[in-house]
Amino acid sequence: MKKETLQKRTKIANDIMYYIYTHIDTHIDIEELSIDLNVSKFHMHRIFKDAFGKNIYESIKSIRLQKASNLLLTNKLSTISNIANMCGYSSQSSFIKIFKERFEQTPKQWRIGGYKEYSNKILRQSQKAMQSTADFSNLSPQIVKMPSFKSFYIRNKGYNVNIKDTWQKLHTWVLTNDIKSYKEIALFHDNPTITPLNECQYIACIVPDESENIKSDRLPNFNIASGVYARFDLQGKKGDVLKFIHWVYHEWLPNSEYETTTKPSYTVYKKNNYLKQEDEFDISFYVSIYF
């Protein structure tokens, strides 16, 4: 396959996935999407499955359930019906049926504690997270309003060793384009305490300063959403991040009286452990909230 063809197919697959994540609260019209992308539905489905290993409808179903399962924990003041609507379900009964098929328990059972063992099994998939002794109980966030960021990115399937290679490729792109001023951001489309680590979508992003005026066909780009976020400043070692995210979604958010949205959380690196010899990081972690 020619390089240009591969880049075009990768862009189409990424555009479809981005659209799903940013429209998960609405009815997703595949016909309309194919028109917007100027690609036939058949070709669109084939490209997507080649890139992500599952078809578009399976991905929509999986992402809706992941978002809903997360909101059931964090948004205690929202009814099950409200949460179903926020994640694009037209009826509560269909949502309950699909939820039970996936998690082997009802949304109500999940909400009152059924999630704990399910989530702990996922956390145990990471040996580093299980070895972490970090304590976040005294950590408190700053509430901030963040602008939108235009980012160039590479999507990595899974929270795994490939993330380091992904960041190395991005760093190569930065050097090749002689970019001097930029931010390194990781976008967490999926909650890794609910979605199995090998299925999570980790998005490594470079956000050049506006003065850089970057134009590149090599990497796709999208805008990281603006909004109100709780910002946690955190330093630590590999393994602490998963344990920290577990704490944010299972302890801090449910007890904070804040609720979260379907916008993904993200990390801004001050020190990126994936690009350093030492296995240490310095980050600001942002989770979307409202009151």
C-alpha positions in Angstrom: 0.0 0.0 0.0 1.3 3.5 -0.9 2.2 5.8 1.9 -0.3 8.4 0.8 -3.1 5.8 0.7 -2.2 4.5 4.1 -2.2 8.1 5.5 -5.6 8.7 3.9 -7.1 5.5 5.4 -5.7 6.3 8.8 -7.2 9.8 8.7 -10.6 8.4 7.8 -10.5 5.8 10.6 -9.4 8.4 13.1 -12.1 10.9 12.0 -14.8 8.2 12.4 -13.6 7.3 15.9 -13.3 11.0 16.9 -16.8 11.6 15.7 -18.2 8.7 17.7 -16.5 9.9 20.9 -17.7 13.5 20.5 -21.3 12.6 19.5 -21.8 9.7 21.9 -24.8 11.5 23.5 -26.7 11.8 20.2 -28.1 9.4 17.5 -25.1 8.6 15.3 -26.2 8.5 11.6 -23.7 6.4 9.7 -25.2 7.5 6.4 -24.7 11.2 7.2 -21.2 10.5 8.5 -20.2 8.8 5.2 -21.5 11.8 3.3 -19.5 14.2 5.5 -16.3 12.2 5.0 -17.0 11.7 1.3 -16.6 7.9 1.6 -19.0 5.2 0.8 -20.5 3.3 3.8 -19.0 0.1 2.6 -15.5 1.6 2.3 -15.9 3.4 5.6 -16.8 0.2 7.5 -13.9 -1.7 6.0 -11.3 1.0 6.8 -12.6 1.3 10.3 -12.5 -2.4 11.0 -9.0 -2.8 9.5 -7.8 0.0 11.8 -9.5 -0.9 15.1 -10.4 -4.6 14.8 -14.2 -4.2 15.3 -17.0 -2.6 13.2 -18.4 0.9 13.8 -21.6 -0.4 15.4 -19.7 -2.5 17.9 -17.5 0.5 18.8 -20.5 2.8 19.3 -22.1 0.2 21.6 -18.9 -0.3 23.6 -18.2 3.4 24.0 -21.8 4.2 25.1 -21.6 1.5 27.8 -18.1 2.6 29.0 -19.3 6.2 29.3 -22.6 5.2 31.1 -20.8 2.9 33.5 -18.5 5.7 34.5 -21.3 8.3 34.9 -23.3 5.8 37.1 -20.4 6.1 39.6 -19.6 9.8 39.4 -23.0 11.4 38.9 -24.9 10.3 42.0 -27.5 13.0 41.6 -28.4 11.9 38.0 -31.1 9.2 37.5 -30.4 6.1 35.5 -32.7 7.4 32.9 -30.8 10.7 32.7 -27.5 8.9 32.3 -28.9 6.6 29.6 -30.0 9.8 27.7 -26.6 11.4 28.2 -25.0 8.4 26.5 -27.4 8.3 23.5 -29.9 5.6 24.6 -33.5 6.3 23.6 -35.0 4.2 26.4 -34.1 3.2 29.9 -35.3 -0.4 29.4 -33.0 -1.0 26.3 -30.1 0.6 28.2 -30.6 -1.7 31.2 -30.8 -4.8 29.0 -27.6 -4.0 27.1 -25.8 -3.0 30.3 -26.7 -6.3 32.0 -25.4 -8.2 28.9 -22.0 -6.5 29.2 -21.5 -6.3 33.0 -23.6 -9.2 34.2 -25.5 -6.9 36.6 -28.0 -4.1 36.4 -27.1 -0.4 36.4 -28.5 -0.2 39.9 -26.4 -3.1 41.2 -23.4 -1.6 39.5 -24.0 1.8 41.1 -24.4 0.5 44.7 -21.1 -1.4 44.7 -21.1 -4.0 42.0 -18.5 -2.0 40.1 -15.8 -2.6 42.7 -14.7 -6.1 41.9 -15.0 -5.5 38.2 -12.8 -2.4 38.4 -10.3 -4.0 40.8 -9.8 -6.9 38.3 -8.8 -4.3 35.6 -6.4 -2.5 38.0 -4.7 -5.9 38.7 -3.9 -6.1 35.0 -1.1 -3.6 35.7 1.6 -5.0 37.9 3.1 -1.4 38.3 -0.3 -0.1 39.6 -0.6 -2.9 42.1 2.9 -2.1 43.4 2.2 1.6 43.7 2.2 2.9 47.3 1.1 6.4 46.4 -1.5 8.0 48.6 -3.8 10.7 47.1 -6.1 11.3 50.1 -4.7 14.7 50.8 -4.7 15.8 47.1 -7.2 18.6 46.2 -7.8 20.1 42.8 -7.9 23.6 41.5 -11.1 24.3 39.5 -10.2 26.0 36.2 -11.8 27.0 32.9 -9.7 25.6 30.0 -9.6 26.7 26.4 -9.8 24.4 23.4 -6.4 23.1 22.1 -5.6 22.1 18.5 -3.6 19.0 18.8 -1.7 16.7 16.4 -1.9 13.1 17.6 -1.2 9.4 17.3 -3.8 7.0 18.7 -2.5 4.1 20.7 -4.8 1.1 21.4 -4.2 -0.1 24.9 -2.4 1.2 28.0 0.7 -0.8 27.2 4.4 -0.7 26.3 3.6 0.7 22.9 2.8 4.1 24.4 6.5 4.7 24.7 7.0 4.0 20.9 4.0 6.3 20.2 5.6 9.2 22.1 9.0 8.6 20.4 7.2 8.9 17.0 5.6 12.2 18.1 8.9 13.5 19.3 10.5 12.6 15.9 7.7 14.6 14.2 8.4 17.6 16.5 12.1 17.5 15.7 11.5 17.0 11.9 9.2 20.0 11.8 11.5 22.1 14.0 8.8 22.8 16.5 10.2 24.9 19.4 7.2 25.6 21.7 4.5 23.0 22.4 2.7 21.0 25.0 2.6 17.3 25.4 -0.9 16.0 26.3 -2.3 12.6 26.8 -6.1 12.2 26.2 -7.9 9.5 28.1 -10.9 8.6 25.9 -11.7 5.6 28.1 -11.6 5.2 31.9 -8.9 2.5 32.5 -10.5 1.5 35.7 -13.6 0.4 33.9 -12.4 -0.5 30.3 -9.9 -3.4 30.1 -6.4 -1.9 29.6 -5.9 -3.6 26.2 -9.1 -2.0 24.8 -8.5 1.6 26.1 -7.9 4.4 23.6 -4.8 6.4 24.7 -4.2 9.5 22.5 -0.7 11.0 22.6 -0.9 14.7 21.5 1.4 17.5 20.6 -0.2 21.0 20.9 2.1 23.6 19.2 1.9 27.2 20.3 -0.1 29.3 17.9 3.1 31.1 16.9 4.4 27.9 15.4 1.8 27.9 12.6 2.1 24.2 11.9 0.7 22.7 8.7 1.2 19.0 8.4 -0.5 16.2 6.4 1.6 13.5 8.3 -0.5 13.5 11.4 -4.3 14.0 12.0 -5.5 16.7 14.3 -8.5 17.5 16.4 -9.5 20.0 19.1 -9.3 19.0 22.7 -12.5 20.3 24.3 -12.7 23.5 26.3 -14.7 23.6 29.5 -14.6 23.6 33.3 -12.1 21.1 34.7 -10.8 19.9 38.1 -7.0 20.1 37.8 -4.8 17.8 39.9 -1.0 18.4 40.0 0.8 15.1 40.5 4.3 13.8 40.5 5.2 10.1 40.7 6.4 7.0 38.9 4.9 4.7 36.3 2.0 2.8 37.9 0.9 5.7 40.0 -1.2 7.1 37.2 -3.6 4.2 37.0 -4.0 4.1 40.7 -4.6 7.8 40.7 -7.3 7.7 38.0 -8.9 4.9 40.0 -9.0 7.2 43.1 -10.3 10.2 41.1 -13.3 8.3 39.6 -14.1 6.0 42.5 -13.4 8.2 45.5 -12.9 11.9 44.8 -15.6 12.5 42.2 -18.4 10.5 44.0 -17.6 12.4 47.3 -17.1 15.8 45.8 -20.7 16.8 44.9 -19.4 17.6 41.4 -20.6 15.6 38.4 -18.7 14.8 35.3 -19.5 14.8 31.6 -18.7 12.6 28.6 -15.7 14.7 27.7 -12.5 12.8 28.1 -10.0 13.6 30.8 -6.5 14.6 29.8 -3.0 15.0 31.2 -0.6 17.8 30.4 3.0 16.7 30.9 5.6 18.9 32.5 7.9 15.9 32.7 7.0 13.0 30.4 8.2 9.6 31.8 7.7 8.0 28.3 10.4 10.4 26.9 12.8 10.3 29.8 15.4 7.7 30.9 14.2 7.9 34.5 10.7 6.5 35.1 9.2 9.6 36.7 6.5 12.0 35.7 5.2 15.5 36.6 1.7 16.1 35.3 -1.5 18.1 35.6 -4.5 15.9 35.2 -7.8 17.5 34.1 -11.3 15.9 34.6 -14.4 17.6 33.2 -16.9 18.7 35.9 -20.0 20.7 36.6 -22.0 21.6 39.7 
